[in-house]
Amino acid sequence: MSEDGLPKRILIVDDERNIADTLAMVFKIKGHEAMAAYSAESAVETIETFEPDIVLSDVMMGKMTGVDLAIYLSKARPDCKVVLFSGQAATADLLREASRKGHEFRLLAKPIHPQKLLDDIAGM
């Protein structure tokens, strides 16, 4: 649950299906409504009907990165919070470029323990 005790609608985006599905399951077990998307492009489609409060996205994915998705969401759904996570060093370059364009995003390092994610989401 979140600090206000209410469940959140969380979209987990990762091209590694096992990670996305496992995190969605963890959040569901803890009382949140959670869905998994396996690409940023799929997430863009999903947010139209799912309308998440929070998007938790991997950074390094196919054509559209998690940073691209976060920038899109900051315009299309400014009320939606975005948390990025990555285990790759190239992420820093993408975040610097986004910062130059006026976008700041929170980044968590992979691997991350599910309890850490639950704690972070609870504070949002």
C-alpha positions as CSV (number, residue, x, y, z in Angstrom):
1,M,0.0,0.0,0.0
2,S,1.0,3.6,-0.4
3,E,1.5,6.0,2.5
4,D,-2.2,7.0,2.3
5,G,-3.1,3.3,2.6
6,L,-4.6,3.2,-0.9
7,P,-3.6,0.7,-3.6
8,K,-1.8,2.1,-6.6
9,R,-2.3,1.3,-10.3
10,I,1.2,0.3,-11.4
11,L,2.5,-0.5,-14.9
12,I,5.8,-2.4,-15.1
13,V,7.6,-2.1,-18.4
14,D,10.5,-4.4,-19.1
15,D,11.5,-6.4,-22.2
16,E,12.6,-9.2,-20.0
17,R,9.1,-10.8,-19.5
18,N,10.1,-12.7,-16.4
19,I,11.1,-9.5,-14.6
20,A,7.9,-7.6,-15.7
21,D,5.6,-10.5,-14.8
22,T,7.4,-11.2,-11.4
23,L,7.2,-7.5,-10.4
24,A,3.6,-7.3,-11.4
25,M,2.8,-10.4,-9.3
26,V,4.7,-8.9,-6.3
27,F,2.7,-5.7,-6.5
28,K,-0.6,-7.5,-6.9
29,I,0.2,-9.7,-3.8
30,K,0.7,-6.5,-1.8
31,G,-2.7,-5.1,-2.9
32,H,-1.9,-2.9,-5.8
33,E,-3.4,-3.2,-9.3
34,A,-0.5,-4.0,-11.6
35,M,0.0,-4.9,-15.2
36,A,3.1,-5.8,-17.2
37,A,4.1,-4.4,-20.6
38,Y,7.1,-5.9,-22.5
39,S,8.1,-2.8,-24.5
40,A,7.8,1.0,-24.3
41,E,5.6,0.9,-27.4
42,S,3.2,-1.5,-25.7
43,A,3.2,0.6,-22.6
44,V,2.0,3.6,-24.6
45,E,-0.9,1.6,-25.8
46,T,-1.6,0.1,-22.4
47,I,-1.7,3.5,-20.5
48,E,-4.7,4.6,-22.6
49,T,-7.0,2.0,-20.9
50,F,-5.1,1.1,-17.7
51,E,-4.3,4.7,-16.6
52,P,-1.5,3.9,-14.1
53,D,-0.6,6.1,-11.2
54,I,3.0,4.9,-11.5
55,V,5.1,3.5,-14.3
56,L,8.1,1.5,-13.4
57,S,10.2,1.0,-16.5
58,D,13.5,-0.5,-17.5
59,V,15.6,1.9,-19.5
60,M,17.3,-0.2,-22.2
61,M,14.7,-1.7,-24.4
62,G,14.2,-2.1,-28.2
63,K,13.5,1.0,-30.3
64,M,11.9,3.1,-27.7
65,T,13.8,3.4,-24.4
66,G,12.4,3.8,-20.9
67,V,13.7,7.4,-21.0
68,D,11.7,8.0,-24.2
69,L,8.7,6.5,-22.5
70,A,9.2,8.8,-19.4
71,I,9.4,11.9,-21.6
72,Y,6.3,10.8,-23.5
73,L,4.5,10.3,-20.1
74,S,5.6,13.6,-18.7
75,K,3.6,15.2,-21.6
76,A,0.7,12.8,-22.1
77,R,0.1,11.9,-18.4
78,P,1.8,14.5,-16.2
79,D,0.0,13.1,-13.2
80,C,1.7,9.7,-13.6
81,K,4.9,9.2,-11.7
82,V,7.7,7.4,-13.5
83,V,10.5,5.4,-11.9
84,L,13.3,4.0,-14.2
85,F,15.5,1.1,-13.4
86,S,18.5,-0.2,-15.3
87,G,21.6,-2.4,-14.9
88,Q,23.5,-0.9,-17.8
89,A,26.0,1.9,-17.8
90,A,24.7,3.4,-21.1
91,T,21.7,4.6,-19.1
92,A,23.7,7.6,-17.8
93,D,24.1,9.0,-21.3
94,L,20.3,8.8,-21.9
95,L,19.5,10.5,-18.6
96,R,22.1,13.3,-19.3
97,E,20.5,13.9,-22.7
98,A,17.0,14.0,-21.1
99,S,18.3,16.4,-18.4
100,R,19.6,18.7,-21.1
101,K,16.1,18.8,-22.5
102,G,14.6,19.7,-19.0
103,H,13.6,16.2,-17.9
104,E,14.7,14.7,-14.6
105,F,13.8,11.1,-13.7
106,R,14.5,8.9,-10.8
107,L,16.7,5.9,-11.6
108,L,17.1,2.7,-9.5
109,A,19.9,0.3,-10.2
110,K,19.2,-3.3,-11.3
111,P,19.1,-5.8,-9.8
112,I,16.8,-4.4,-7.2
113,H,15.1,-6.3,-4.4
114,P,11.3,-6.3,-4.7
115,Q,10.9,-5.0,-1.1
116,K,13.0,-1.9,-2.0
117,L,10.5,-1.3,-4.9
118,L,7.5,-1.8,-2.6
119,D,9.0,0.7,-0.1
120,D,9.7,3.2,-2.8
121,I,6.2,2.9,-4.3
122,A,4.7,3.2,-0.8
123,G,6.3,6.7,-0.5
124,M,4.7,7.9,-3.8
